[in-house]
């Protein structure tokens, strides 16, 4: 059994790789996501503390996955790891970083292990798409592609919170000439899921309304997927849809995907 133990240790240890960037050390761990990406952890020293971070890679999309922050199942997994592993979220230079820190060098492997498991859980779970999630992600990709083609690569921020202070995410945000426009994409594979997505969109717009003047919020646009009329015309969806129509004004705009050309006038 000693040979078995030595063989396993030797094989496992050979999977660890390091890159030295001066003040930062990248640890390429043996932890692999379900889309076959090895997790990297970045180690830096800040004063007396050792910091282990994802390097902003998840937010930058370097793990080749699209994270659907609105998916209920994903959010439960994300919240579980954030709370139980005490992962800290911060934003710097327009990118979100996740990290843990420790003052004792001998405990550094612990936070490297926690961070690697956290990244693996987030990336892997984002690749497990249920039917409703796939419908929403498909619509999201289609709309994003349209916005890039029509308005340019850098016109919008996607799946971003309004600010660090107000961590309410929107499908797209335009920050231009001192004003901000918010867009939410609404879709779903059935009436229940569609209604929940529409309700959540309405709630997010309402949550930031008290900050309209402070952040110079110029417009809130709800972009509705109307390709499946049986869903959008269902009584369950119509309750929220009618409420949305009643709220329309110069600030609140409602646009159907089949009439997406109206976006140019609303921007």
Secondary structure, 3 states (H helix, E strand, C coil): CHHHHHHHHHHHHCCCEEEECCCEEEEEEEEECCCCCEEEEEEEEECCEEEEECCCHHHHCCCCCCCCCCCHHHHHHHHHHHHHCCCEEEEECCEEEEEEEECCHHHHHHHHHHHHHHHHHHHHHHCCCCHHHHHHHHHHHHHHHHHHHHHCCCCCEEEEECCCCCCCEEEEEEEECCEEEEEEEECCCCHHHHHHHHHHHHHHHHHHHCCCCCCCEEEEEEEECCCCHHHHCCHHHHHHHHHHHHCCCCCEEEEEHHHHHHHHHHC
